[in-house]
């Protein structure tokens, strides 16, 4: 799906002349549709296996076995499957909470699920560990420091999820946990037609309800990162392009022009509303070890967490950057703050990863929680408490580490 989205974007780029319409179609509409459709395989697989387990009579038994353990932190036994699927993606996991009958139990599960480390966080973890822990010695001569840090992030996500569930059960959503009373159905051969029909209905419901809002919000985010557009900056780079074409050998023109395009995109991003917002929130992010460039990346990550990487690439003037981009890694290692100190230190890297573990930076998840909860109140509460928790935890990590002198260079 990602390859098809990229291919369609390339077709549009070569078909339409450069301009606002071209950018809207490529980075707004097509990217927005891609942000919706890319979840369909995961959602379809999850709902297929849930429907299959239900038809087999096994799902009720799983909930029964795990219920006592989950109950210790205020979760229902049926929350186990959504929690497990949250390691892949929070969106189908939130939708899977429909199997929980009690609204209170369902809300507690939904409001804590986004802290489970989904696959979209991996590109961020991979980039940060490659930048700040690549040359560190191995722990016990076996594991790299990056691997230990990565495992720690997953452990933190599990502990935070269970801890948040316990707190919500005793505060905002206080109340007795309903006992798991169910009749264990007999094992039986699944009716495949019924399983496929249930899967199709649930996937279609996702596309109808959440897809439109996700597409709309993607276009809004694109506009924030694209406008206003500076004609003066464009004119400066037009002169630079002409100089490259006039003075550079033919075999080196493509690379030189690509470098110019990357730097142009970076300057235009700084000029945009999103870039200005990044500078505006820099004083708030500075105690966490971040600067305005990381702030812009965090804003871009609301489209999807992995977009943080490509947004940083644009900020540093690198086109088509991903977590394996050598140029982006090198730029981050060499990046400096206003006072000349290095931007990406091990301490900053850990602080950034802790922030991504705990923050709810996925508008698609927020939209789906809004649909499942029946209004905007609960998703706003979820976004608020997770943002505060992420900020405080990241602040504590960076400030304590800075005082102790750990990982500051």
Secondary structure by P-SEA (a helix, b strand, c coil): caaaaaaaaaaaaacccccaaaaaaaccaaaaaaaaccaaaaaaaaaaaaaaaaaaccaaaaaaaaccccccccccccaaaaaaaccccaaaaaaaccccccaaaaaaaaacccccccccaaaaaaaaaaccccccccccccccaaaaaaaaaaaaaaaaaaaaaaaaaaccccccccccccccccccccaaaaaaaaaaaaaaaaaaccaaaaaaaaaaaaaaacccccaaaaaaaaaaaaaaaacccccaaaaaaaaaaaaaaaaaaaacaaaaaaaaaccccccccccaaaaaaaaaacccccaaaaaaaaaacccccccccaaaaaaaaacccccccccccaaaaaaaaaaaacccccaaaaaaaaaaaccaaaaaaaaaaaaaaaaaaaaaaaaaaaaaccccc
